[in-house]
Amino acid sequence: MREHFAEAIEQALTASKPSPSNEQETCFRIIDPLLLAMGYGYQEIKIQDKDNAKQKPDYSILPNEPDFTWFLEAKAWDITLDDNHAIQAVNYANTQGKRWVVLSNGREWRLYDNFIIGTVAEKSACGVALGDADFGSFLDALSKASILQSKLADYVQNQRLYSFLATQIVRTDSEVIKSIVKSLKSVPGLNNVKASDVVRFLSDYSSPADTAPVVPETPRGLSVPKQGSAPCVPEPVLTTASTQSWGLGSAPSTEITGKKLLQMELPDKSAVAVDRWNQLTVQATLLALREGHLEIPCFVSARSKSPVVARKGSGESESIREPIVLPAPFEEIIVEGHFSADGHQKAAAAILRSSGIEPSTIRFTVTTSSTPRG
């Protein structure tokens, strides 16, 4: 999270309790202050008059800068966002020749790219929740300075790249994996490599659990030994700020919101380096599948309408908003990736409890700053 927005985000989270009762309150308590924190002055935020046809979005940002104007459609805090809510705003942006539209109910923010040809859903560029660790980066990308320097497109491209590759590198039938396999088969000694081998390597490389793969560079503080030298050992991870460790399910929401996830410690005391909160849910699911008795679909509570774990192609899987496919041999299982930091903690704890594993046997560590690499 960009430290510049830490205070504004914390104030927004405080202002959300109790929840705003309508759209006007949501704008006044959450959306307006965040727009100001992004660097927009009052004269650069035009609130549209409500017309009967509702053709205009609620906000025009930078209305006097036609090359950089973007629109924001606001909804009440308790409204569950749907791409259909953005149709009018996206259509209006299209007629005005503008590229960017934001849809927000204060707690969830969605960005649409009008340069993409297709339906409103296909124009959806990225989305983030108020409590997510990367919400500050989203605000930074939408800030006045970023917009005037045309940096938003770079941010969106990066988000799309990570989102696309995250779904591709866990599927043995994806075009990305097929291309890698084809390339590897031309390397001497690798002519029998399979797609599952590549998926397994990428999974180990991004989240090493049992073994540390040999790599050609120096990730996470590891040094590569020269020819004939002794095997390398991990160097200590150095941080520029304090770290704090919690048993899964025991961390107060206020203590982890906006913090960076550093690592997880599994019941066997092995450490897993993680940098995204959805890895709490992923790793908990993998542990439950390997060592517990997880029944699928799995819900956070009896009142939940959407599962946190489901089988691909099942009826329950259709309600998962941001599916993450598990690595082999569990590639038929998906987990929900759209939660805040606290949401992932609670989801992971619920998954473990439902499988008969005590959540506190997993600990996770957070840090308030980036981790230098030795």
C-alpha positions as CSV (number, residue, x, y, z in Angstrom):
1,M,0.0,0.0,0.0
2,R,1.2,3.5,-0.8
3,E,2.1,5.0,2.6
4,H,0.8,8.4,1.4
5,F,-2.8,7.1,1.6
6,A,-2.5,5.1,4.8
7,E,-4.1,7.8,6.9
8,A,-6.9,8.5,4.5
9,I,-7.7,4.8,4.2
10,E,-7.7,4.4,8.0
11,Q,-10.1,7.4,8.3
12,A,-12.4,5.9,5.7
13,L,-12.5,2.6,7.5
14,T,-13.3,4.4,10.7
15,A,-16.0,6.5,9.0
16,S,-17.6,3.3,7.7
17,K,-18.7,2.3,11.2
18,P,-21.6,2.2,11.6
19,S,-22.2,1.6,7.9
20,P,-23.5,4.5,5.8
21,S,-27.3,4.3,5.5
22,N,-27.7,5.5,1.9
23,E,-25.8,6.7,-1.2
24,Q,-25.5,10.3,0.0
25,E,-23.9,9.2,3.3
26,T,-21.6,6.9,1.4
27,C,-20.4,9.7,-0.8
28,F,-20.0,12.2,2.1
29,R,-18.2,9.8,4.5
30,I,-16.2,7.6,2.2
31,I,-15.9,8.6,-1.4
32,D,-15.5,12.4,-1.2
33,P,-12.7,12.3,1.4
34,L,-10.8,9.7,-0.7
35,L,-11.1,11.8,-3.8
36,L,-9.6,14.7,-1.9
37,A,-6.9,12.5,-0.6
38,M,-6.1,11.6,-4.2
39,G,-5.2,15.2,-4.8
40,Y,-8.4,16.5,-6.4
41,G,-9.6,19.9,-5.3
42,Y,-13.3,20.8,-4.8
43,Q,-13.3,22.6,-8.1
44,E,-12.0,19.5,-9.9
45,I,-14.8,17.3,-8.6
46,K,-18.1,18.0,-10.3
47,I,-21.2,16.4,-8.8
48,Q,-23.8,15.9,-11.5
49,D,-27.4,17.0,-11.1
50,K,-29.7,14.0,-11.1
51,D,-31.5,13.9,-14.4
52,N,-34.7,11.9,-14.9
53,A,-33.0,9.6,-17.5
54,K,-30.0,9.1,-15.2
55,Q,-27.7,9.3,-18.2
56,K,-24.9,11.1,-16.4
57,P,-22.6,9.5,-13.8
58,D,-22.6,10.9,-10.3
59,Y,-19.1,12.5,-10.6
60,S,-17.0,14.1,-13.3
61,I,-13.4,14.3,-12.2
62,L,-11.2,17.0,-13.8
63,P,-14.1,18.3,-15.9
64,N,-12.1,21.2,-17.1
65,E,-9.3,19.0,-18.3
66,P,-11.0,17.3,-21.3
67,D,-8.0,15.1,-22.1
68,F,-8.0,13.6,-18.6
69,T,-11.7,13.7,-17.4
70,W,-12.9,10.5,-15.8
71,F,-16.3,9.5,-14.3
72,L,-17.4,7.9,-11.1
73,E,-20.7,6.2,-10.5
74,A,-21.6,5.9,-6.8
75,K,-23.9,3.4,-5.0
76,A,-25.0,3.0,-1.4
77,W,-22.7,1.1,0.9
78,D,-25.0,-1.9,1.3
79,I,-25.5,-2.3,-2.5
80,T,-23.8,-5.3,-3.9
81,L,-22.0,-4.0,-7.0
82,D,-22.8,-5.5,-10.4
83,D,-21.3,-4.6,-13.8
84,N,-24.8,-3.6,-14.8
85,H,-24.6,-0.7,-12.4
86,A,-21.8,0.8,-14.6
87,I,-23.7,0.6,-17.9
88,Q,-25.1,4.1,-18.0
89,A,-21.8,5.6,-16.9
90,V,-19.7,3.6,-19.4
91,N,-22.2,4.5,-22.2
92,Y,-22.0,8.2,-21.2
93,A,-18.2,8.0,-21.2
94,N,-18.3,6.5,-24.6
95,T,-20.4,9.3,-26.1
96,Q,-18.1,11.8,-24.5
97,G,-14.9,10.1,-25.7
98,K,-13.6,9.4,-22.3
99,R,-11.7,6.3,-21.3
100,W,-12.0,5.6,-17.5
101,V,-15.1,5.0,-15.4
102,V,-15.1,4.0,-11.7
103,L,-18.0,2.3,-9.9
104,S,-18.0,2.3,-6.1
105,N,-20.2,1.7,-3.1
106,G,-17.4,3.0,-0.9
107,R,-16.2,-0.5,0.2
108,E,-15.6,-1.8,-3.3
109,W,-14.1,0.0,-6.2
110,R,-14.2,-1.2,-9.8
111,L,-12.4,0.4,-12.8
112,Y,-13.7,0.2,-16.4
113,D,-11.6,0.8,-19.5
114,N,-13.8,2.3,-22.3
115,F,-11.0,1.7,-24.8
116,I,-11.8,-2.0,-24.7
117,I,-14.4,-3.1,-27.3
118,G,-17.0,-5.3,-25.8
119,T,-19.6,-5.5,-23.1
120,V,-19.4,-3.6,-19.8
121,A,-18.2,-6.8,-18.1
122,E,-15.4,-7.1,-20.7
123,K,-14.4,-3.5,-20.1
124,S,-13.8,-4.2,-16.4
125,A,-10.1,-3.5,-15.8
126,C,-9.6,-4.3,-12.2
127,G,-11.3,-4.1,-8.8
128,V,-10.2,-3.6,-5.2
129,A,-11.8,-3.4,-1.7
130,L,-11.4,-0.7,0.8
131,G,-9.6,-3.0,3.3
132,D,-7.3,-4.7,0.7
133,A,-3.6,-4.3,1.2
134,D,-3.2,-2.9,-2.4
135,F,-6.1,-0.4,-2.1
136,G,-3.5,2.4,-1.6
137,S,-1.9,1.5,-4.9
138,F,-5.3,1.7,-6.6
139,L,-5.8,5.2,-5.1
140,D,-2.3,6.2,-6.2
141,A,-3.1,5.1,-9.8
142,L,-6.3,7.1,-9.8
143,S,-4.7,10.2,-8.2
144,K,-4.6,13.5,-9.9
145,A,-0.8,13.3,-10.4
146,S,-1.1,9.9,-11.9
147,I,-4.0,10.8,-14.2
148,L,-2.2,14.0,-15.5
149,Q,0.9,11.9,-16.2
150,S,-1.2,9.2,-18.0
151,K,0.1,6.5,-15.6
152,L,-3.2,4.8,-15.0
153,A,-2.9,2.8,-18.2
154,D,0.4,1.3,-17.0
155,Y,-1.2,0.3,-13.7
156,V,-4.1,-1.3,-15.4
157,Q,-1.9,-3.2,-17.8
158,N,0.1,-4.5,-14.9
159,Q,-3.0,-5.6,-13.1
160,R,-4.3,-7.4,-16.2
161,L,-0.9,-9.1,-16.7
162,Y,-0.8,-10.5,-13.1
163,S,-4.5,-11.4,-13.2
164,F,-4.1,-13.2,-16.5
165,L,-0.9,-15.1,-15.7
166,A,-2.2,-16.1,-12.3
167,T,-5.0,-18.1,-14.0
168,Q,-2.7,-19.4,-16.7
169,I,0.2,-20.7,-14.8
170,V,-1.9,-23.1,-12.7
171,R,-3.6,-24.8,-15.7
172,T,-1.9,-27.5,-17.5
173,D,-4.0,-26.8,-20.6
174,S,-3.4,-23.1,-20.8
175,E,-1.7,-21.6,-23.8
176,V,1.0,-20.1,-21.6
177,I,2.0,-23.5,-20.2
178,K,1.8,-25.1,-23.6
179,S,4.2,-22.5,-25.0
180,I,6.7,-23.0,-22.1
181,V,6.6,-26.8,-22.6
182,K,7.2,-26.4,-26.3
183,S,10.2,-24.2,-25.6
184,L,11.6,-26.6,-23.0
185,K,11.4,-29.6,-25.2
186,S,14.1,-28.0,-27.4
187,V,16.5,-28.0,-24.4
188,P,18.8,-31.0,-24.2
189,G,17.6,-33.4,-21.5
190,L,14.1,-31.9,-21.2
191,N,12.4,-33.5,-24.2
192,N,10.1,-35.5,-21.9
193,V,9.0,-32.5,-19.8
194,K,5.2,-32.4,-19.2
195,A,2.8,-29.5,-18.6
196,S,2.2,-30.7,-15.0
197,D,6.0,-30.5,-14.3
198,V,6.0,-26.8,-15.4
199,V,2.9,-26.0,-13.3
200,R,4.4,-27.7,-10.3
201,F,7.7,-25.7,-10.7
202,L,5.9,-22.4,-11.0
203,S,3.8,-23.2,-7.9
204,D,7.0,-24.1,-5.9
205,Y,8.8,-21.1,-7.2
206,S,6.1,-18.6,-6.1
207,S,5.2,-20.3,-2.8
208,P,8.0,-22.7,-1.8
209,A,6.7,-25.0,0.9
210,D,8.6,-28.3,1.2
211,T,11.7,-27.6,-1.0
212,A,13.6,-24.6,-2.3
213,P,13.8,-24.9,-6.1
214,V,17.1,-24.1,-7.8
215,V,16.7,-20.7,-9.5
216,P,19.0,-18.7,-11.7
217,E,18.5,-15.4,-9.9
218,T,18.4,-14.3,-6.2
219,P,14.8,-14.2,-4.9
220,R,13.9,-13.7,-1.3
221,G,17.5,-13.2,0.0
222,L,19.0,-16.4,-1.5
223,S,22.4,-16.3,-3.1
224,V,23.4,-18.6,-5.9
225,P,26.7,-20.5,-5.2
226,K,29.5,-20.3,-7.8
227,Q,30.7,-23.5,-9.4
228,G,32.3,-25.8,-6.9
229,S,31.3,-23.7,-3.9
230,A,29.4,-24.9,-0.8
231,P,25.6,-25.0,-1.1
232,C,24.0,-21.6,-0.3
233,V,21.8,-21.0,2.7
234,P,19.0,-18.5,3.1
235,E,20.2,-15.2,4.6
236,P,18.0,-13.6,7.3
237,V,15.1,-11.5,6.0
238,L,15.8,-7.9,6.9
239,T,13.0,-5.4,7.4
240,T,12.9,-1.7,7.8
241,A,10.0,-1.8,10.2
242,S,8.7,-4.1,12.9
243,T,6.9,-7.3,12.1
244,Q,4.2,-9.0,14.0
245,S,3.0,-12.6,14.1
246,W,-0.5,-13.8,14.7
247,G,-2.2,-17.1,15.0
248,L,-4.7,-17.5,12.1
249,G,-8.1,-16.2,13.1
250,S,-6.8,-14.3,16.1
251,A,-5.5,-11.0,14.5
252,P,-7.8,-8.0,15.1
253,S,-8.9,-6.5,11.8
254,T,-7.4,-3.1,12.7
255,E,-4.0,-4.6,13.2
256,I,-3.7,-6.2,9.7
257,T,-5.7,-3.9,7.5
258,G,-3.3,-2.0,5.2
259,K,-0.3,-4.2,6.4
260,K,1.9,-6.3,4.0
261,L,1.8,-10.0,4.4
262,L,5.3,-11.5,4.7
263,Q,5.1,-15.2,5.5
264,M,3.1,-18.1,6.9
265,E,4.3,-20.7,9.3
266,L,2.6,-24.1,8.8
267,P,1.9,-26.6,11.6
268,D,5.1,-28.5,10.8
269,K,7.0,-25.2,11.3
270,S,7.9,-24.9,7.7
271,A,7.7,-21.3,6.4
272,V,5.9,-20.2,3.2
273,A,6.8,-16.8,1.7
274,V,3.7,-15.0,0.7
275,D,2.9,-11.5,-0.4
276,R,-0.8,-11.5,-1.1
277,W,-3.6,-11.9,1.4
278,N,-5.4,-14.4,-0.8
279,Q,-2.5,-16.9,-0.1
280,L,-3.9,-17.3,3.4
281,T,-7.1,-18.8,1.9
282,V,-5.1,-20.8,-0.7
283,Q,-2.6,-22.3,1.7
284,A,-5.3,-23.1,4.3
285,T,-7.3,-24.9,1.6
286,L,-4.3,-26.9,0.5
287,L,-3.5,-27.9,4.1
288,A,-7.2,-28.9,4.6
289,L,-7.2,-31.0,1.5
290,R,-4.0,-32.8,2.3
291,E,-4.4,-33.3,6.0
292,G,-8.0,-32.7,7.0
293,H,-11.4,-33.7,5.9
294,L,-12.7,-30.8,3.9
295,E,-16.1,-31.0,2.5
296,I,-16.6,-29.1,-0.7
297,P,-18.3,-26.6,-1.2
298,C,-17.1,-24.9,2.0
299,F,-18.7,-21.7,3.4
300,V,-17.4,-19.2,6.0
301,S,-20.7,-19.6,7.9
302,A,-24.1,-21.1,7.7
303,R,-25.5,-17.7,6.6
304,S,-23.0,-17.3,3.7
305,K,-24.6,-17.4,0.2
306,S,-21.3,-17.8,-1.6
307,P,-18.7,-20.5,-0.9
308,V,-15.1,-19.9,-0.3
309,V,-14.1,-23.2,-1.8
310,A,-15.9,-25.0,-4.7
311,R,-15.3,-27.4,-7.5
312,K,-14.7,-25.9,-11.0
313,G,-17.9,-26.0,-13.1
314,S,-20.2,-26.7,-10.2
315,G,-23.3,-24.5,-9.5
316,E,-21.7,-23.1,-6.4
317,S,-18.6,-22.0,-8.3
318,E,-20.6,-19.5,-10.3
319,S,-21.0,-17.2,-7.3
320,I,-17.3,-17.0,-6.6
321,R,-16.2,-13.6,-7.9
322,E,-12.5,-14.0,-8.2
323,P,-11.7,-17.7,-8.6
324,I,-8.2,-18.9,-7.9
325,V,-7.4,-22.4,-9.2
326,L,-5.3,-24.5,-6.9
327,P,-2.1,-26.2,-8.2
328,A,-1.9,-29.9,-9.0
329,P,-3.1,-32.3,-7.9
330,F,-6.0,-30.1,-6.8
331,E,-6.6,-28.1,-10.0
332,E,-10.3,-29.0,-10.0
333,I,-10.7,-26.9,-6.9
334,I,-11.1,-23.1,-6.8
335,V,-11.1,-20.7,-3.9
336,E,-12.5,-17.2,-3.5
337,G,-9.8,-14.5,-4.0
338,H,-12.0,-11.4,-3.4
339,F,-11.6,-10.6,0.3
340,S,-10.0,-8.0,2.4
341,A,-7.0,-8.9,4.6
342,D,-9.4,-9.7,7.5
343,G,-11.8,-11.5,5.1
344,H,-9.0,-13.8,4.0
345,Q,-8.0,-14.5,7.6
346,K,-11.6,-15.4,8.5
347,A,-12.1,-17.5,5.4
348,A,-8.9,-19.4,6.0
349,A,-9.8,-20.0,9.6
350,A,-13.3,-21.3,8.6
351,I,-11.8,-23.6,6.0
352,L,-9.4,-25.2,8.6
353,R,-12.1,-25.5,11.3
354,S,-14.5,-27.2,8.8
355,S,-11.8,-29.8,8.0
356,G,-10.9,-30.5,11.7
357,I,-7.7,-28.5,11.9
358,E,-7.2,-25.8,14.6
359,P,-6.6,-22.5,12.8
360,S,-4.1,-21.2,15.4
361,T,-1.7,-24.0,14.3
362,I,-0.9,-21.7,11.4
363,R,0.8,-18.4,12.1
364,F,1.3,-15.5,9.7
365,T,3.6,-12.5,9.9
366,V,2.9,-9.0,8.7
367,T,5.2,-6.0,8.2
368,T,4.4,-2.3,7.6
369,S,7.2,-1.8,5.0
370,S,8.7,-3.4,2.0
371,T,11.3,-6.2,2.5
372,P,14.8,-5.4,1.2
373,R,16.4,-8.4,-0.6
374,G,19.9,-9.3,0.5
